[in-house]
Structures are given as C-alpha cells and as structure tokens.
Amino acid sequence: MPASELTETVLRFLPLVVALVIAITVHEFSHAFVAQAQGDLTAKQLGRVTLNPLKHLDPLGTLLIFVAGFGWGRPTPVNEANLRNGRHSMVLVSLAGIVANFATAILVGAFLRAGLLQELVTGRYIAADVEPAVRVLRVILSLNIGLALFNFLPVAPLDGFSVLYNLVPKRVAGWLRPYRDAGPGVLMLIVFLPRLLPQLSSLDVLGILLGPASRLVERFIVGT
C-alpha cells in the first residue's frame, strides 16, 4: 500500500479508534465506580475503578476496533450479593455506563454547540488546522450516543436487560431468566447477521432502531 493511502486510512480510522477507546473506558469505569459506591469491591480489587483504558479493553474487542471499526470492552465484574441494596443497587450499576456515555456526549456537544472552537477557526489558526479535532469530537459524540442507546436495549447481556431484570418483581424475573441465558446468542445474530449476509440487510434491527434515535439525540444535544 502506498504511503499516502496508508496515511489516509490511518487518518480515517483514528477518530473512530479514539472515540471507541474513550466510550468503552468511560462506560466500564462508571460501572466499577458505582458498584464500589454501592458496596461491592470486586471491580476495585481488580483495578477497574480507573480511567486507564488498558484495564477496560478486551483483547479481542480491541483487535476488532482496528480491524473492523467496532469492538467491546471487558465486562465489569459485579457481585450482587455484596451490593448494599441488592437488586436496586444493581439497577444503578447497570445504568451507570449508559448515563456516563450520555454525559460524555453532552460534554462534547457543549464544546461544539457553544462554538468554543470558533475562535480557533476564525483567529490565528485556519480551519484546516482544527478540522481533525472537530472530526474527532463529532465521532466521540456520535459513538457515545450510539453506545448508550445500544446498551439500553433489553437484550442480555446489555445493561438494558439488567435494568429490566432487576426492576421487575422476582417472579417476573424468573420468567425472564431463560431469555437472559439466550440473550448473547440473539445479540450476536442481531449484530452480525445483516452484515455477513447483505441480502438480510432489511433485518438490520440496530440500524432501524438506533439510527433515527441516535440522530434525534445528537440533534437535541448540538442542534443542527
């Protein structure tokens, strides 16, 4: 591959990689932090109450970030038996990652919406100098919104299922337990099948559900 094409490829994927690392790190750190606050020290003892990405990135998930442009983090271990308020605390732990991703998106959106970079664009720097920074911020914004909405889906092992599972009465949770066990397989089908088989692109549930929702939330945060 010519050097120019390699550079172009790196520059195209770099914002995505940076955004994914930030989104995953913030998400998993928040789970660990709230679990500690609620009385479970499992994640703390494993060094997960940190913003060091190396503690939260899964080897295979990290590899896929570079190869396929998507990935996942290392799940944060939580022992519900240690939580101060049991199932109610587990709801807070599960929501923590989603809230953290939305908070990150709002923070980044504040920079973009308030025009804090405008001085750089119109002042002593030219637009081309700050374009990479704006591009990275845009990707961080979109990715954190997408990750928050994705994790809110009520499909195990996503946080949305954990919230639902721990909010409903225990009898109803018992009915949901088989769906929790089958959830990872269902999730893999939802994520990968439409991408592996183009003829099934009409079954891209994530694109159909999350695409419009992500654009709506992004428009709400940054305007146009």
C-alpha positions in Angstrom: 0.0 0.0 0.0 1.5 3.4 -0.9 2.4 5.7 1.9 -0.2 8.2 1.0 -3.0 5.6 1.1 -1.8 4.2 4.4 -1.8 7.7 5.9 -5.3 8.3 4.6 -6.5 5.0 6.0 -4.9 5.8 9.4 -6.4 9.3 9.5 -9.9 7.9 8.6 -9.9 5.2 11.3 -8.0 7.2 14.0 -11.1 9.3 15.2 -13.1 6.1 15.4 -10.4 4.3 17.4 -10.0 7.2 19.8 -13.8 7.6 20.2 -14.3 3.9 20.9 -11.5 3.7 23.5 -12.9 6.8 25.3 -16.5 5.5 25.1 -15.7 2.0 26.3 -13.3 3.2 29.1 -15.9 5.7 30.4 -18.6 3.1 30.3 -16.8 0.4 32.2 -15.2 2.7 34.7 -18.7 4.0 35.6 -19.9 0.5 36.3 -17.0 -0.2 38.5 -17.2 3.2 40.3 -20.9 2.9 41.1 -20.5 -0.8 42.2 -17.8 0.3 44.6 -20.1 3.1 45.9 -22.9 0.6 46.4 -20.7 -1.7 48.5 -19.2 -4.2 46.0 -15.4 -4.0 45.9 -14.9 -6.8 43.3 -14.1 -4.4 40.5 -11.9 -2.2 42.7 -9.8 -5.2 43.8 -9.2 -5.9 40.1 -8.1 -2.4 39.5 -11.1 -1.5 37.4 -12.0 1.8 39.2 -9.7 3.7 36.9 -9.8 5.6 33.6 -6.8 3.7 32.3 -8.1 2.2 29.1 -5.8 -0.8 29.4 -7.8 -2.0 32.4 -11.1 -2.0 30.4 -10.3 -3.0 26.8 -10.9 -6.6 25.9 -8.1 -8.2 23.7 -10.5 -9.5 21.0 -12.8 -6.4 21.2 -9.8 -4.1 20.9 -8.4 -6.0 17.9 -11.8 -5.7 16.2 -11.7 -1.9 16.8 -8.6 -1.8 14.4 -9.8 -4.5 12.0 -13.5 -3.9 11.7 -14.1 -0.4 13.3 -16.1 -1.7 16.2 -15.4 -3.5 19.4 -16.3 -4.0 23.1 -14.8 -3.7 26.5 -14.0 -6.2 29.2 -17.2 -6.6 31.3 -17.0 -5.2 34.7 -17.4 -7.9 37.4 -20.1 -7.2 39.9 -21.1 -9.4 42.9 -24.7 -8.6 43.6 -24.5 -10.3 47.0 -22.1 -7.5 48.1 -24.3 -4.6 47.0 -25.8 -2.6 49.7 -29.4 -2.7 48.3 -29.3 -5.8 46.3 -31.3 -5.6 43.1 -32.0 -1.9 43.4 -28.2 -1.2 43.6 -27.8 -3.4 40.6 -30.1 -1.1 38.6 -27.9 1.8 39.5 -24.7 -0.1 38.5 -26.3 -1.1 35.2 -27.5 2.4 34.4 -24.1 3.9 35.3 -22.5 3.1 32.0 -25.4 4.4 29.9 -25.5 7.6 31.9 -21.8 8.1 31.6 -21.9 7.8 27.8 -24.7 10.3 27.6 -22.8 12.6 29.9 -19.7 12.4 27.7 -21.8 13.1 24.6 -23.4 16.2 26.3 -20.0 17.4 27.4 -18.5 17.1 23.9 -21.7 18.5 22.4 -21.3 21.6 24.7 -18.0 22.4 23.0 -19.4 22.0 19.6 -22.7 23.8 20.3 -21.2 26.7 22.2 -18.7 27.3 19.4 -15.7 27.1 21.7 -13.6 26.2 18.7 -14.8 29.1 16.7 -12.0 31.3 17.9 -9.5 28.8 16.6 -11.3 28.7 13.2 -11.5 32.4 12.8 -8.5 33.5 14.7 -4.8 32.7 14.3 -5.5 29.2 13.1 -7.0 28.3 9.8 -10.0 25.9 9.5 -7.9 23.1 8.2 -5.8 23.1 11.4 -8.8 22.4 13.7 -10.8 20.2 11.3 -9.2 16.9 12.7 -10.1 18.0 16.2 -13.7 18.8 15.2 -13.9 15.5 13.4 -12.7 13.6 16.5 -15.2 15.4 18.7 -18.0 14.6 16.3 -17.2 10.9 16.3 -16.8 10.9 20.1 -20.3 12.5 20.3 -22.0 10.1 17.9 -20.3 7.0 19.3 -21.2 7.7 22.9 -24.8 8.3 21.9 -24.8 5.1 19.9 -23.2 3.1 22.7 -25.6 4.4 25.3 -28.7 3.6 23.2 -27.3 0.2 22.2 -26.7 -0.7 25.8 -30.2 0.4 26.7 -31.7 -2.4 24.6 -33.4 -5.0 26.8 -31.3 -7.9 25.4 -28.9 -9.8 27.6 -26.0 -9.2 28.4 -26.7 -5.5 27.7 -27.3 -3.1 30.5 -30.9 -2.5 29.5 -31.8 -6.1 30.2 -30.1 -5.9 33.6 -32.1 -2.8 34.4 -35.3 -4.5 33.4 -34.4 -7.8 35.1 -33.7 -6.1 38.4 -36.7 -3.7 38.3 -39.5 -6.2 37.8 -40.8 -8.4 40.6 -38.7 -11.5 41.4 -41.4 -13.8 39.9 -41.3 -11.9 36.6 -37.5 -12.0 36.7 -37.8 -15.8 37.0 -39.8 -15.8 33.7 -37.1 -13.7 32.1 -34.2 -15.9 33.2 -34.3 -18.2 30.1 -34.2 -15.1 27.9 -31.1 -13.9 29.8 -29.3 -17.1 29.1 -30.2 -17.0 25.4 -29.5 -13.3 25.1 -25.9 -13.3 23.9 -26.7 -15.6 21.0 -29.6 -13.5 20.0 -27.5 -10.4 20.2 -24.8 -11.9 18.0 -27.4 -12.6 15.4 -28.8 -9.1 15.6 -25.4 -7.5 15.2 -23.6 -9.7 12.7 -26.2 -11.5 10.5 -27.2 -8.4 8.5 -23.6 -7.5 8.0 -22.4 -11.0 6.9 -25.4 -11.6 4.6 -26.2 -8.4 2.6 -29.5 -10.0 1.4 -30.6 -9.7 5.0 -29.8 -6.0 5.3 -33.5 -5.3 5.7 -33.3 -7.1 9.0 -30.7 -4.7 10.4 -32.6 -4.1 13.6 -29.8 -2.0 15.1 -29.8 0.4 12.1 -33.6 0.6 12.0 -34.0 1.2 15.7 -30.8 3.1 16.7 -30.1 5.1 13.6 -33.1 7.5 13.8 -32.8 7.6 17.7 -29.1 8.5 17.6 -29.7 11.3 15.0 -32.5 12.7 17.1 -30.4 12.7 20.3 -27.5 14.2 18.5 -29.6 17.0 17.1 -31.0 17.7 20.5 -27.5 18.0 22.0 -25.8 20.0 19.3 -28.6 21.5 17.3 -28.0 21.1 13.5 
